[in-house]
Amino acid sequence: MNINLTLIIQGLAFFAVVLLVMKYGWPAFMAAIEERQKRIAEGLAAAERARAELRDADARVAEEIKAARHQAAEIIDRAQHQANLLLDKAREDAIAEMQRHKAAAETEIAAATVRAREELSMRVGELVLAGASKILQREVDASTHRQMLDELAAEI
Amino acid sequence: MSGSAEQAAGGGMTEYIHHHLHNLQWHVGAGPFWVIDIDTVGVTLVLMAIFLGMFIPAARRATAGVPGRFQAFIEMVVVGIDEMVRETFHGSSKLIAPLALTIFVLVFMMNFMDLVPVDLLPWLGRAAGLPYLRVVPTADLNTTVGMALTVFVLIQYFGLKHKGPRLFFKEMFTAPFHAHGLMVIVLAPVNFLLRLIEEAVRPVSLSLRLFGNMFAGELIFILIATMTLSASLAHGLTYVMGPVQLLSDFVWTAFHILIITLQAFIFMMLTVVYLSMAAEQH
């Protein structure tokens, strides 16, 4: 129970442990903890940066999509316009073609009428001639002839 | 308790208590000072070896990446002490935080020996041929005074280092009573005397507080153990004292867990405060 040499041994042993902890224990732990804190801080900062970049990219994508949609609408408009133009032109062409065909047909009809009329008058002469010769070979009935001749004349 | 209790029963309760409070001693020279308490030193060295054997390899393996369970546990203690030291001492020091950690862990471990059943290790020691064995190093005044004196030396070193020799010695005579002119000379002896008392009181209070608490704690465990000292199954009293002993031992052990932690914390905290004060200018 008395103070004795143990005191000095205990004091020195304690001091030795303090020195060992100070040199080989504590700094390693503090270094590890500080390094980890730094890493975590960096990680959080990087995450924040990435989130901001993502936000930017999203905004840019939305803008691009809007622009593309706008462009697409423009292209469709122009295409419709073009189609309308083509359709109109085709219609006009068709009408022109039809009128051309109609005119040609009318000319031909007119020519055929003229030809038929010429042929008919030619045939009427021949018929008159043939009729006259048949009548002349038989007894002539004036009144009958008269009537026939009148009819012929009317037909022509 | 039975083994040692029966053997000690020959001398009765007084002999049992005496026996338990006697250190295993080695007389290395003439006179009462040249004695080594082998049990105190031995237990202390074993506890120090356990502490260093866990702490330093863990420090070598300490990684800044994901820490393992053991590293996380030690880091919890390290960070707690580091924050506490930062709150108290607003300077940078390589010494103060490791010192605080060492004090807390070592004092806690030495106090913890009090929670080992009071007769267990002496009984084993007797089986190994040791006549005496006191296993609580902090219940030995030599341990607490030795540690307090080391802290005392560190306080002086810390003050000298942070203030420089001129200010350090000048403050011995000019603080706490500041004066001008002739009064400086008049107050110098008063200041110096106060300083001496202040410095002397610190190791005394540090060591006696811890020693007193642990000695009392140990003594109460011994007294609880004496409840069934010469009991036998033939006595009716044994059946009363047995449960009473069990209950009181449980209550005191539970309470003592609080005390050993608190005393370790107080020793550490006061050391940090003293070192901080030594570095501050008055």
Interface residues (C-beta under 8 A of the other chain):
Chain A: M1 N2 I3 N4 L5 T6 L7 I8 I9 Q10 G11 L12 A13 F14 F15 V17 V18 L20 V21 M22 Y24 G25 W26 P27 A28 F29 M30 A31 A32 I33 E35 R36 R39
Chain B: L21 N23 V28 P32 F33 W34 V35 I36 D37 T40 V41 T44 L45 M48 F51 L52 F55 I56 A58 A59 R60 A62 T63 A64 G65 P67 Q71 I74 E75 V78 V79 D82 K94 L95 A97 P98 L99 L101 T102 L106 P137 D140 L141 N142 T143 V145 G146 M147 L149 T150
